[in-house]
Amino acid sequence: MDFQSHALKCSDDSSTSSDLVLYSFWRSSCSWRVRFALNLKGLSYEYRAVNLGTREQLSPDFESLNPLKYVPVLVDGPVVVSDSYAILLYLEEKYPQKALLPTDLRLKSRHLQVASIVSSSIQPLIMLELLKTIGENFGPEEPLPWAQSNLEKGFNALEKLVKDFSGQYALGDEVHMADVFLAPQISSAIENFGIDMYKFPTLARIYESYKTIPEFQASSPERQPDALH
Ligand SMILES: N[C@@H](CCC(=O)N[C@@H](CS)C(=O)NCC(=O)O)C(=O)O
């Protein structure tokens, strides 16, 4: 794939929302957050698959889009932004329809806290590359309990943070930023790491609600063009 041509195209300033391009990998939970948010905001976008299986993220062309060599990357005309948290804040400001952050500061801060816990204190500790390194250095039986204990530590905190605020979703009856981060992470915890959600009753309950949201369903890994079935 020619990532470079896109990076060059981004220097052209004449963009509209129809210029949105998302660099994504179907199984990436970080990409899933952005797909979910774009769907919630009703924004159409061009999907460009970056195959993490063949390490396409390491190509010089992709590196010119994101020097950290991770998906997701969103390109919006002249703007290139990577990192799901930054992308979410960018989308929120540029496309205020279907707000993902409430105006109430107390609630807003909790949304940011939940999103940040998922993206900084859970997902980086269970990344595939890290688990591979743990397996190679400490034995093949080590990665799974490592991942499970980090997921459970994070979910314990998240359960406490959402329990008294939750409604149909994490922090009320509207799908907001906390949900955009929680839904893919809970799905991955169950599907990839065998986490039993009974210890986290609020998270388990809201996950059942997520599964019925069309925008969440459409953003799921198996519905992406690069999904391997
Ligand atoms: N904090 C970043 C993390 C991005 C990230 O870890 N992406 C993973 C997929 S979920 C990736 O691209 N991994 C490729 C690699 O490890 O080389 C975000 O939220 O977007």
The ligand as a Tripos MOL2 file, in Angstrom:
@<TRIPOS>MOLECULE
LIG
   20    19     1     0     0
SMALL
NO_CHARGES

@<TRIPOS>ATOM
      1 N1         -2.1220    4.7130   22.4690 N.3       1 LIG1
      2 C1         -2.2960    4.2630   21.1150 C.3       1 LIG1
      3 C2         -1.8630    2.8210   21.0100 C.3       1 LIG1
      4 C3         -1.8640    2.3240   19.5920 C.3       1 LIG1
      5 C4         -1.5190    0.8490   19.5150 C.2       1 LIG1
      6 O1         -0.9990    0.2660   20.4690 O.2       1 LIG1
      7 N2         -1.8400    0.2380   18.3790 N.am      1 LIG1
      8 C5         -1.5580   -1.1730   18.1930 C.3       1 LIG1
      9 C6         -2.8200   -1.8980   17.7630 C.3       1 LIG1
     10 S1         -4.1010   -1.7560   18.9990 S.3       1 LIG1
     11 C7         -0.5230   -1.3250   17.0850 C.2       1 LIG1
     12 O2         -0.5530   -0.6120   16.1080 O.2       1 LIG1
     13 N3          0.3970   -2.2880   17.2560 N.am      1 LIG1
     14 C8          1.4230   -2.5260   16.2820 C.3       1 LIG1
     15 C9          2.7310   -2.9220   16.9080 C.2       1 LIG1
     16 O3          2.7620   -3.2430   18.1020 O.co2     1 LIG1
     17 O4          3.7350   -2.9150   16.1920 O.co2     1 LIG1
     18 C10        -3.7540    4.4580   20.6920 C.2       1 LIG1
     19 O5         -4.6210    4.5110   21.5680 O.co2     1 LIG1
     20 O6         -4.0320    4.5900   19.4970 O.co2     1 LIG1
@<TRIPOS>BOND
     1     1     2 1
     2     2     3 1
     3     2    18 1
     4     3     4 1
     5     4     5 1
     6     5     6 2
     7     5     7 1
     8     7     8 1
     9     8     9 1
    10     8    11 1
    11     9    10 1
    12    11    12 2
    13    11    13 1
    14    13    14 1
    15    14    15 1
    16    15    16 2
    17    15    17 1
    18    18    19 2
    19    18    20 1
@<TRIPOS>SUBSTRUCTURE
     1 LIG1         1 GROUP 0 **** ****
